[in-house]
């Protein structure tokens, strides 16, 4: 019996979401009294791999294959499935991000496994295995009982604390055959966001919508984010209008985020947007319309003109930081 965690790396480096997922897996391993195994694909330095032991992994399987240098769901599913078979893993964990959402259902079909996407806390029971997740666009919670031999979970970002549980880690090279048939779809180009806080990793997010009236007014949003050490994002209409890049779009049809603080400026709060951000610990809405739906979900609200409120917030935060 073992728990397998897919520890995704970005250009050979691990991020906060990986350590969060390992911490989550480590706590399940304690409940089930079994071993926690990590798996990573791609070129990762030995010193970076040893960091995984800090959060409870005792073994890391390392797959390096030229055919896996660029992500495709089919090839990565095959590689991970080979490790699952080799280990006899019973619980497999992924982050609930783009790649995790692409691999996990394919793996579930391959093993006839139960799949619980977007879980948010430890199982309330491991026999039977019961997990909780949000349903109805985040308006309610539901407990799911997973009855198959193999269980697959994807963990929502920022839903579990990072816990250090130092272990001596052993690295094992693992080879897998990737047939050319798995590579019929090949990305021609990958453009990665550089020099900014990734919105899926950010502790604080400053988001804005059509209330900003145009892309030329985004300077104050970026300044507020800079003062707070936050990431910036936007609603779907803003991305559709090309006011902001599409990788900043959050919501049900964009990126799902769960920062500690989400500040929504000039966003009405349509249900599609709220479905992607309601995992946030604290939400603040700033809107000139007192009837904006966002005020019903926000922890704090400011009714006012963003062009008046935001500059005052920037000034206040600067004074606070200056002591």
LINSUL-V645458 format. One record per helix or strand. SS is the DSSP state (helix for helix, strand for strand). FROM is the first residue (numbers start at 1). TO is the last residue. If there is no record, write none. Layout:
# LINSUL-V645458
ss = {SS,SS}
from = {FROM,FROM}
to = {TO,TO}
This chain:
# LINSUL-V645458
ss = {strand,strand,strand,helix,strand,helix,strand,strand,helix,helix,strand,helix,strand,strand,strand,strand,strand,strand,strand,helix,strand,helix,helix,helix,strand,helix,helix,strand,strand,strand,helix,strand,helix,strand,helix}
from = {2,10,13,16,35,46,55,59,66,73,91,98,114,125,129,140,151,165,170,180,204,210,215,219,231,236,246,249,255,261,271,282,294,300,306}
to = {6,10,13,32,41,54,55,63,68,87,95,111,119,126,135,146,155,165,173,183,208,212,217,228,234,240,248,250,255,265,277,287,297,303,322}
